[in-house]
Amino acid sequence: MITTATRYLRGMVLVACCLVAPVTRAMEVSYTVALVRPTTGLIDVTVEIRNASGASLDIAMPAWTPGGYGMRWWVKNVQQLHAEDGAGRVLAARQVDTSQWRISPLAPMVKVHYKLYVPKRLMDDVHVKLMGPSTFMYVVGESPYPAAGPVTLHIEAPEGWMIATGLERLKPGVFAAPDYDTFIDAPIEIADHFDRMTFKDHGANYEIFIRNAHNYDRDNFSNTIKHIVSELAEMMGGAPYDRYVFLMTGQNRRGGGLEHLNSTNISFKRYDSSASSDYRRLIYVIAHEVFHAWNVKRIRPAILGPFDYSRPQHTRNLYISEGMTSYYGMLTLARQGIWTREVFYEELSKEIKSLQTSPGRLITSVEDASWNTWITPGNKAHTFIDFYTKGNLLGLLLDMEIRERTNNRKNLDDVFRRLLAEYGLPKPGFPEDGLQSAVEAVTAEGKGDSEYTQFFADYIAGVVELDYDRALKQVGLKLEITKGDPEPSLGLETEVEGSVPVVSAIDFDGAAYNAGIMLRDILLTVDGERVVEQTFASRLKSMQIGDKVDVMVMRDDRILTIPLILETHRPATYKIIEDPQAFPGATAVGNAWLKPYAPPFK
């Protein structure tokens, strides 16, 4: 029984406890980057930690970068790490794992200092590019994850330099993020000059920062990007960000891109015109990276966020995250009319040829390729499969399969919208069987046969050849495969290393394979004539199929002469064309497939 007196006494005890209980303050983490002398290849990084609890704290460097699925061990660039408290007293900093240090004893404020080596391609006298995972160490929270809580960044840059990043700007040189994952997701470009363009679409502000560009139509380029983002935002139900930043750098070689939550980092070959194949690739990379803002940054396998940066994060679904992003990159350009239909079919044909000439397609499933991307297979020439390429083509096959089963009432677009609604950030990512479940649910909504077990078993978990004809006929197309004239062949491929041709691939059960030539053999002569890259192909064509030749190779320190019988090689061309005998209604399905969501490019 509770009386008035006991209630009074309990209240007094509660008040007393509140008066003496310590106030726990949230941990605060801030970073300072000082670009003292960029030409030295070194920058100074300071991590300041306040209000940490415990007897010590651990700080670690990511071992890999989200979007780049391989162990990079970024700790290799860290040097001269040391720690101190707020009064400047030295604290012990002991390395306890490959990428991890323990700081002790703990103080109310801890400062960790280190120098970071930045490669020349990322830093010189006119610019610095900072990629978060390879730059910023993290306070280890509930191991192995980074500690929770907001992050601030101070950048001390040379006078007059500009800072471009997707991070929230608090004031000049000061930026913020709600947590470490978001913080290191955003690349940072600091330079003495940018060509900057802006536009607004679907309520979001876009900024394009370009360095080292040359010979491009500025207005047309910006307009092209605007149509890409508008098409994808319209398809996916709106932009998932308020601001999006393109960081773009021209260089003298082909480049690539990396996706981020509200930005992308793209390098491209400069000295280009908008009519060139390199420009075509650049526009495709842009579309690919923009769709990543949905697919992989928000629609993602469950293991890809929150991130464990200390070890490989295995998933069988990278063919979805990367390959199907490639499919939508191409499809977006075709829908908008940025690519003609002919160009779109040509690019899809290249993907088909790439897969069909890869012997690994009959050995390694796309699921296994996704899972094992963290390692390089020892027998790569015969077992490797590119999950980008096969995932792209699986996107095509699934799209057509759903359209066929639902009489074009549903398609793969509906699947990605469903995945976004069910699993989009900040919700947990989708389970390993999440795509199949979403495909079956969407097909059922479209009143079609929703059983996809065999499809996924054959094409995704298995190595059954993809049925391009079944897919393409749904939209009035067909694949034309033309065999070239017979040519004599050794049944191998070479790559020049230094000045010598090294065997890089051998056709399974082909001439070189059966003769006993091995990968990494150095090809010296064929029938007594030295193998020279510039002339060997024409020399080989002058021989006859069935000729017996002596191939001299160097294997380790031994010279071997290996007899070989030249085999027949008939190079094939792959071309997607309109089918003059397409079934009634196929053209309408094809038009629906390529119909834009947003006003088309002009």
N, C-alpha and C positions, 0 to 999 in steps of 0.2 A: 504494500500500500504506500503510495506517495503522498506525503502530507505537504502542507505549505512550507513547513520548516525545512524539510529535506530538499524541496525544490529550490529554496533560498540558498542553502549551503552548496548545492551542486552548481548553482549559478555563480557563487563566489569562487569556487574552485576553477570553473571554466574561464572566468575573467582573469584569475591569477595565471593560469596556463597560457592564455593569450598574451599576457604581459611579458612573460619570460621566454616564450618560444622564439627561437632564432628565425629570422626572415631569410628564406632561401631565394637567392637571386639567380635568374637564368644566365647561363654561360654566354658570353659575348666573344665572337671571333672576328678579327679584322686583319686584313692583309695590306701590306705596302709593297709596291714594286718600284724600285728606283732604277731608271735607265741612265746610269752614270756615264758609261762610255760604250755605246752599242758596238763599236768596231772591235772591241775586245772579245766579243762572243759571250760575255757574262752579264747577267743582271743580278741585282740584290733583291732578295725577297725576305720580308719580315712577317711573321705570324704572331699576332698579339692575342692572348687568351686571358679573359677575365672571368672570375667567379667559377672556375673549375672546382670539382670536388674530388676527394680521395687523397691518397698519399703521393700519387704520381699521375702523370698523364702520358698517353702514347700519341705520337704523331706519325703519319705514314704518307707515302707517295703512291698514287695510283699505279698499278702495274699494266693497265690497259685503258683504252679510250672507247667509250660507247660509240657505236657506229663503225669502229675498226676492230674487228673480232680476232685479235691476236695479242699475245703477251708481249708488251713492249718494254716493260721494266724501266719506267721513266726515272727511277731512282739513279740510273746510270749517269744522269746529268746533274745530280746534286753534289755539291762539294762544300767543305768548310762549314758544316752545320754545327751550331752551338746555341746555348740557351742562357737566359739570365732572368732575374726577377725585375720588378718595377723599379728597384733602386740600383739596378746595374750589377747586382751580385751574381756571380757565375753559378749556374745550376748544372747538375750532371745530365749529360745527354748521351745515352748509351744505345747503340744499335742492337736491337733484340731480334730482328728478323731481316730478311733481304731488303724490305722497303720500309721498315718501322723502327722508330727510336722511342725510348722511354725517358721522360724528363722527370727529375726528382731532385730535392723534395719539392712538393707543390707549393706555390705561392699564390697570393690573391691575384697577381698579374704575372703572366709568363710571356716572355718574348723569345721566339725561336727565329734565328737568323740563318740563312744559307745563301750561297751563290748558286746560280743556275746557268749551266751552259746552254746556249741557244744556237742551233746550227745556222750557218751563213744564209741558207735559203729563207730563213725566217727572221733574220735580223742583220741589218747593215747600217750604213751611215744615214739612210733616209727613211727607214721603217723598222718596226718590230711587230711580229705577229705572235701573240701569246695564245696557246691552246691550253685550256684550263687543266685537263688531266696531266699534262706534262709540265705544268708550271707550279701548281698550288698543292701543297701537302694538306692533309686533313687531320683534325683531331678525331681519334678513334672513339666512338661512342659505345653503343652496345655491339661489341665485336661481332663481325668485322666491319660494321657499317659506320659511316661518318657520324659524328655527334650531331644531334638535331639543333635547330636554331638558326637565326638570321646571320648573314655575313655581310661585311662591308669591305670595300676595296678602295685604296688610295693609290693613284698612279702619279709618279713624279717623272714627267716626260721632258725632253728638251724644249726650250722655249719656242713657241710658234707651231709645235706639232699638234695634230688633231688626233682625237681618239674616237674610233668607231666600234660600237659593240651593241648587242641586244640587251645588255644589262640596264637596269633602271638607274638613271642619272640623278643623284641628289644635288650635286653642285659641280662646278668644273673640277675634273680629276677625281671625283668621288662617286662610287657606284654601290649598289646594294642588291642583294638577292635574299629570298626567304629561307634558303637552305643551301647546303653545300652542293647537292646534285644540280640544282638550278644554276648556281654560281659557276661551276666549272663547265657547264653545258655551253656557255656563251663564249665564243672566241672573241679576241680583242685585237684590233689592228690599230697601231699607233704610227703615224707617218707625217712627213712634212707637207704632203699634198694628197688630196683625193679629188676625183671628179665625182660630184655628188648629185644625185637625182632623187626626186621624191614624187610620190603620188598617193592617193587615198582610194581604197576599194573595200566594199562591204564593211564599212565602219572602221577599218584598220589603216594605220599609217605605215607606209613603206618607204624605206630609204635604201638607195643603192650607192655604195661607196666603191669606186673603181680606181685601181692603181695600175700604171704601166699599160694602159690600153692604147690602141693605135688603130687608125683606119676603120672606124665603125660609125654608123649613123646613130647618133646619140638619141634622137627622138624616137626612131624606129625601134631601137633596142629597149628603151623604157616602155614603149607601147606594147611590145611583144611580151615583156615580163608581166605587165598589167593584165593582159588577156589570159596568161597562164594562171595567175593567182585568182582572177575572177572566175574562171571556169571551175577550178577546183573548190573554191569557197562555195560557189553555187551548188555544186554536186554534193558537197558534204554538209550543207546546212549552215554555212557561215564560217568566217575566219575564227580559229581557236585562240587568237591572240589580239591584243590591241595595237601592237607595233611589230614590224618584221624588218630585219636588216639583211641586206645582201653585202657580203664582204668579198670583193672580186679582185683578183690579181692576174695581170697578163704576164706571160713568160715565154721563153723561146722553145718550149716543148709542150706537148699535150698535157693537160691537167686532169682534174677531177673535182669532186666535191665531198663535203661532209655535212650531215644534217644536224640541226639544233632546234630547240623548242620554238624560238622566235627569230631565228637567223639561219644563214647558211654561209659556209666558207668555200669559195669556188676559185680554182685556178684554171686558166685557159691559155691557149696558144694565141699570141698576139700577132700583129702584122697580117691581119685577116680581113676579108671582105664578107659581107653578109651572104654572098653566094657560095662560099667555100664549104667543103665537107667538115672542116674544123668548126666553122660557125654553126653548122647543123648539129654537131655534137654538143657544142656549148649550150645551145637552146634546149637540147634534150636533157643535159645534166641539170639545168635550172629547173625544168619541169619535174624531174626525178626528185631533186632535193626539196622542192616546195611540197610535193605530196608527202614526203617524209614528215612534215609538220603534223600530219594526221597518222600516217602509217609508220610506226615504230617509236615516234616520240609520244604519241597519245594512245594509239592502238598498238599494244605491244605484248609479246609473250610475258607471262607473269614474272619470270626471273629477271627481266630487263627493267628494273626500277621498282623500289629503291635498289641502288646498285651496291654490290660487293666489288670493290675495285682491286681486291687482293688476289683473285684467282679467276680462272675461266668460268664463264657463265653459260652453261650448255643449254641449248634449246634445239629442237628439231624443226623450228619454224622460221628460220632465217630466209627460206625461200619465199615466205609470205612477206616478211619485213623488207627484204631487198628486191627479190625477183618480181613480186607483184607491184612494187613501187615502180620498177622499170616498165612494167606493162602500162601502168597509168601515166607514166611520163610520156610514153609514145602516144597513147590513146588521147591524152589531153591535147597534144600538138595537132593530131589529126582532127579531132572534134572542132578545134578552134580554127582550122584552116591555115595554121602556121606551117604545117606540113601538108602538102597535097596528099590525096589518097595514094597516089603512085609512090611517093616517098615513104609513106607509112608502110605500104606493102613491101617495099624494098627493104626497109629496116627490119621488119618481122622476118623476111626471108633470110636475112643475114643471121638472125638469131637461130633460125631453124638449121641453117648450114653449120653454124658453130656447134650446136648440140649434136647433130647427126654425124659430124666428123670427129667427135670425141669418143674414143673407145671406152672411157670410164662410164658412159651412160648405161652400158650393159652390165656394169659391175657394182657401181655405187648408187644407192638411192639418193634422192634429193634430201630426204630426212637425214640420212647419215652424213651427207655432205655438210648440212647445216650444223649438225652436232659436232662434227670433227674439224670445223674450220679453224679451230685453235691450234691445230698441228698440221705440218706439211707431210703428206703421205710419202713414204719412201719410194714407192713405185708410181709416182705422180703421173708420169707419161701415159700409163695404162689404166689408172684408177680414178683420176681426178674428174670431178664433175662440177661445173660452175653453177651454184644455186641461184645466182643472178639470172643467168640465161634460161635455165630450166624453169625457174620460178616465173619468169616473164611469160614463157610459153604455157605454163600451167594456168596462169591468169587468163590467157586467151581461151584455153580449153574449158576451164570452169565457167567462164562467162558464157560461152556458146552452149555448154551443157545445160546451164540453168535456163537460158532463153528457149532452148529446144523443149525442155521438159515442161515449161510453164507457158508455152505458146507466146513467148516474148513478153509475158506480164511481169516477170522479174529478171534480174541480172546480177552481175557481180557488184555493181554499184550499191545495190540494196544490201548486199552482204557486208560491205565495209561500213555503211551507215549503221547497220545493226551492231556490228562490233564496237563502233564508237559509242553508241548508246549504252551498251551493256558493260563495256570494259574500259572506256576512255578515261585517261588521266583526269582526276586524281584517284579513280577507282583502281583496284588491283587489275593487273593485266590478265589476258585470256589464258586458259589452261592449254595444255599441249594438244588437246583435241578440239580446241575452240573453233577453228575454221570449219571443220566438218560439221560441227553442231550448228553453226550459223548458216552454212550453206543448206543444210537439211531443213532448218526452220524457215528460211526464205523461200525455198522451193515449195514447201508445204503451204505457205501463205499464197503462193501462186497457183495452187491446186495442181501441182505436178508430183511425179514420183519422187519422194524425198529420201530414198535409200541410196546413199553414196558410199557404202562400205567397200564395194568392189572397185569403184573409181579410185578411192584413196589407197586401197591396198595395191592396186596395179601401178599407178603412176607416181605415187608419193612415197609410200613405204616400199614399193617394189621398183623394178627396172623394166617394166613392160614398155615397149616403144610407144611414143605418143601418137595418137590417131589424129593427125592433122586434117585428113580429108573429112572425117566426121564433123570436126569443129568448123572448118571453113565453109562447108556446104550450107551451114545454117544462114550464112550471110552472102550467099551467091558467089563464093570464091573457091578456088582450088589451087593446090600446090603442083607446079610443073617442075619435074626433075629431069634435067637433060644431061646425059653422059657425054663427055667430050671424046675426042679421038684418042685411041689407045696410045700410050706413051711408055717407054721403058722406065723402070724405077728400081731403085735399090731397096725400097720399102723402109725408108728412114727419113728423119729430118735432122738438120743441124742448126746450131747457133754459133756465131763467131764469138770466140772469147779471146781477147787480145788480137791475134792475127790468125788464129787457127780455127778450123771448123770442128766443133765438138758435137757428137751425136746426142741429140736432146729428146728424140722420140723414135720409137721403133714400132712399125705396124705389127700388131699381134698376128702370129702365124704367117707373116710375110717373108720376103726374101732375106732381109738382114736378120730377122728373128731366127729363121731356120738355119742360116749359115753360121750363127754364133756371134754376130756382132753385138756388143753390149752398150748400154747407156754410158755416156761419159768417155767412150773411146774417142780418140782424136783421129779424124779421117785424113790420111796423108796422101795416098794416091789411089787411082782406079786404073787398072791396066797400065801401070807405069807412069801415068800422067798425074802431076800434082793437082790436088783439089784446091781450086781457087774460087772463092765465092762469086766473083764477077763473071766467070766463064764456065763454071761447071755445069750449070743447067743446060746451056746450049750444047756443051760437049756430050752430055748424057743423051740428049734427044737424037744425036747422030748415031747412037748405038741401036741395036735391034733387040726387041723383046725375045727372051730366051737365050741371049748371048751369055756365055760363061766369062766372067771377069774376075780378076784378082784384085781384092781390096786390101790395101795396106793400112793398118791402123797402129796407133801407139796406145798401149794399155799399161798404165802406170809407167814403168821404165822399160817395157818390152816392146819390140816391134814385131807385129804379127802380119802374115799374109793369109787372107781368108778368101777361098773361092766362093763365088756367089753367082747365081743365075738370075739375070734381070727379069723382073716380073712385069705384069701389065698394070698400068695405072690409067684410069679413065676419070679425070677430074669432073666432078658433077657441079652443075649450077642449079640453084634452088630459086624459084620465082613464084610468088603468089600472084595469080591473075584472076580476072573476072571469068566466071564459068558461063559460057554461052548456053549451056544446058541446065542452068540452075532451076531448081524446082519453084513452082509458083509461090510467091510470098517471100522468097529469100531476099530479094532486093529491098523489100520493105523492112525486113529485119535488119539488113545491113545499114539502111539509112537511119533506123532507130539507134543502132549501135554507135554510129558516128555523129549523131545529132548533138549539137552543142547545148550545154545548159545555160551559158551566158552568151550575149551577143558576140558573133564571131569576129575574128581578127580581120582588119582591113588595112 
